Amino acid sequence: MPLNSPAKRWADVATEADDARRSLNQFVGAQIRERRMRLGMTIADLAQATGLSTSNLSKIETGIVSPSLQSISSIAAAISLPVHQLFQGYDDEGHMIHVPHGTGLNVQQAPNGSGMICELLVASAGQLRGFQPYVVTLENPIENHASHAYDGTQFAYVLEGRIVYAYGRRQIELLPGDTLIFDASVPHGPLAIEGDRAKYVCVLLDAQVLESVRSARNAKRPFA
């Protein structure tokens, strides 16, 4: 058969269609299984609620068979989900940014010699505008950085070292694995570290930008 013959092209199209169908079956099956387990249901429970056999349901959850629309509707009702949510996310990858290690923008937020350097992982980024993730490195000697404040929310997760972190009049000792989430309008920031070096992830969420995004979304969903 010639390489570019119509028969070969149709065979390629058929193969791609089979792959896409198999992928969709596996995706929907995984959604059903995850939701069922979250509800504490066994396959036998789901079979009783839908009238489908446990064998058929097992094949649906593993993507071996394509469920009929009637089966999908029965399963969705049994696990208390709208049908469309079983497909949600399959063909919508959303907005994603990958920043390889060491390629972030180094931002010296404080004067040289202050012991604090922030690596901005991504700046303004389309759908993620108002979301600013940093990796903050602290090295002794460090100055007092407890005066940062802005209108929004901040998330901090300690990667290494011990940090004395100020929030208003409070001082919190943070260890690796510790998390802080707080109203960033209150003055805050690292006061001191133990040893030569500490590092934490810091995510800033701008309140005004997030509120404008929320308002825009609500305007598109007047009946929500």
C-alpha positions in Angstrom: 0.0 0.0 0.0 1.5 3.4 -1.0 2.5 5.5 2.0 0.2 8.4 1.2 -2.8 6.3 -0.1 -6.3 7.3 1.0 -6.7 3.9 2.7 -3.6 4.6 4.9 -4.8 8.1 5.8 -8.2 6.7 6.8 -6.5 4.0 8.9 -4.4 6.7 10.6 -7.6 8.7 11.3 -9.3 5.6 12.7 -6.4 4.9 15.0 -6.3 8.4 16.3 -10.1 8.2 16.9 -9.7 5.0 18.8 -6.9 6.5 21.0 -9.0 9.6 21.7 -12.0 7.4 22.7 -9.8 5.2 24.9 -8.3 8.3 26.6 -11.8 9.8 27.2 -13.1 6.5 28.6 -10.1 6.4 31.1 -10.6 10.0 32.1 -14.4 9.6 32.8 -13.8 6.3 34.5 -11.2 7.8 36.8 -13.7 10.7 37.7 -16.4 8.1 38.6 -14.1 6.0 40.7 -12.6 9.0 42.6 -16.1 10.4 43.3 -17.5 7.0 44.4 -14.6 6.4 46.8 -14.8 9.9 48.2 -18.5 9.2 49.0 -17.5 5.9 50.6 -19.4 3.8 48.1 -18.4 0.4 46.9 -18.9 -0.8 43.4 -21.7 -3.0 44.8 -23.3 0.1 46.2 -23.1 1.9 42.9 -24.4 -1.1 41.1 -27.5 -1.2 43.3 -28.1 2.5 42.8 -27.7 2.4 39.0 -29.0 -1.0 38.1 -25.7 -1.7 36.3 -23.7 -4.9 37.0 -20.5 -4.6 39.1 -18.6 -6.2 36.2 -19.8 -3.5 33.8 -19.1 -0.7 36.3 -15.6 -2.0 36.9 -14.9 -1.9 33.2 -16.3 1.6 33.0 -14.1 2.8 35.8 -11.0 1.3 34.2 -11.8 2.7 30.8 -12.2 -0.7 29.2 -15.7 0.0 27.8 -17.5 3.1 26.7 -20.6 3.7 28.8 -23.8 4.6 27.1 -25.4 8.0 27.7 -28.1 6.3 29.8 -25.4 4.6 31.9 -23.5 7.9 32.3 -26.7 9.6 33.4 -27.5 6.9 36.0 -24.0 6.9 37.4 -23.9 10.7 37.6 -27.2 10.7 39.5 -26.0 8.0 41.9 -22.8 9.9 42.8 -24.6 13.3 43.0 -22.8 15.0 40.1 -24.1 16.8 37.0 -23.2 14.8 33.9 -21.0 17.5 32.5 -18.7 17.5 35.6 -17.6 14.0 34.6 -16.0 15.5 31.5 -14.9 18.7 33.1 -11.1 19.3 32.6 -10.6 16.7 29.9 -10.3 19.1 27.0 -9.5 22.2 29.0 -5.9 22.4 30.1 -6.2 25.9 31.5 -3.3 28.2 31.9 0.0 26.7 33.1 3.5 28.1 33.5 6.6 26.0 33.9 9.7 27.7 35.4 12.8 25.5 35.3 15.0 25.6 38.3 17.3 28.7 38.3 15.4 30.5 35.6 13.3 32.8 37.8 13.9 36.6 37.9 16.3 37.5 40.7 14.8 40.5 42.5 16.8 42.2 45.2 13.9 43.6 47.2 16.0 45.0 50.0 19.3 47.0 49.9 22.4 45.0 49.1 23.9 43.4 52.2 20.5 43.1 54.0 20.6 39.3 53.7 17.4 38.9 51.8 17.1 38.0 48.1 13.8 37.1 46.4 13.6 35.1 43.2 10.3 36.0 41.4 9.2 32.8 39.6 6.7 34.5 37.4 5.5 38.0 36.8 2.2 39.1 35.2 0.9 35.9 33.6 -2.5 36.2 31.9 -5.0 34.3 33.9 -2.6 34.2 36.8 -2.3 38.0 37.1 -2.2 39.0 40.8 -0.5 35.8 41.8 3.2 36.3 42.5 5.3 33.3 43.7 8.8 33.9 45.1 11.6 31.8 46.5 13.1 33.9 49.3 16.6 33.2 50.5 17.8 34.6 53.8 21.5 34.7 54.8 23.1 36.0 57.9 23.5 38.8 58.8 20.0 39.9 57.9 18.3 43.1 58.7 14.8 43.5 60.1 12.3 43.0 57.2 9.1 43.1 59.3 7.6 46.1 57.7 6.2 44.6 54.5 2.5 45.2 54.0 0.1 45.2 51.0 -3.6 44.7 50.4 -3.9 41.0 49.8 -3.2 37.5 51.2 0.2 35.9 51.6 1.2 32.2 51.8 4.6 31.1 53.1 6.1 27.6 53.3 9.5 27.0 54.9 11.9 24.9 52.8 15.1 25.0 55.0 16.4 26.6 58.1 14.8 28.2 61.1 13.1 31.6 60.8 11.8 34.1 63.3 8.9 35.7 61.4 7.1 38.8 62.6 3.4 39.4 62.1 2.2 42.6 63.7 3.4 42.4 67.3 3.7 38.6 67.2 6.9 36.6 66.5 6.6 33.1 65.2 9.4 30.5 65.0 9.1 28.7 61.7 10.7 25.4 60.9 11.1 23.4 57.6 7.6 22.3 56.6 5.8 25.0 58.5 3.2 27.1 56.7 1.8 30.6 57.2 -1.3 32.1 55.6 -2.2 35.6 56.6 -3.7 39.0 55.8 -0.8 40.8 54.3 -2.1 44.3 55.2 -0.6 43.7 58.6 3.1 44.5 58.7 5.1 41.3 58.4 8.4 39.8 57.4 11.5 37.8 58.6 13.3 39.1 61.7 16.1 36.6 62.1 17.4 33.2 61.2 19.3 30.5 63.0 22.5 29.5 61.3 23.8 30.8 58.0 20.9 30.3 55.7 17.1 29.8 55.4 14.8 29.6 52.5 11.0 29.7 52.0 8.4 29.9 49.3 6.3 33.0 49.4 3.1 33.5 47.3 1.4 37.0 47.1 -2.2 37.2 46.2 -3.3 40.8 45.3 -6.7 41.5 46.8 -7.8 44.1 44.2 -6.9 41.9 41.2 -8.5 38.8 42.7 -11.7 40.8 43.4 -11.8 42.1 39.8 -11.4 38.5 38.5 -14.1 37.3 40.8 -16.5 40.1 39.7 -15.8 39.4 36.1 -16.6 35.7 36.5 -19.8 36.4 38.4 -20.9 38.7 35.7 -20.7 35.8 33.2 -22.8 33.6 35.6 -25.9 35.7 36.5 -27.8 32.7 37.7 -25.0 31.2 39.9 
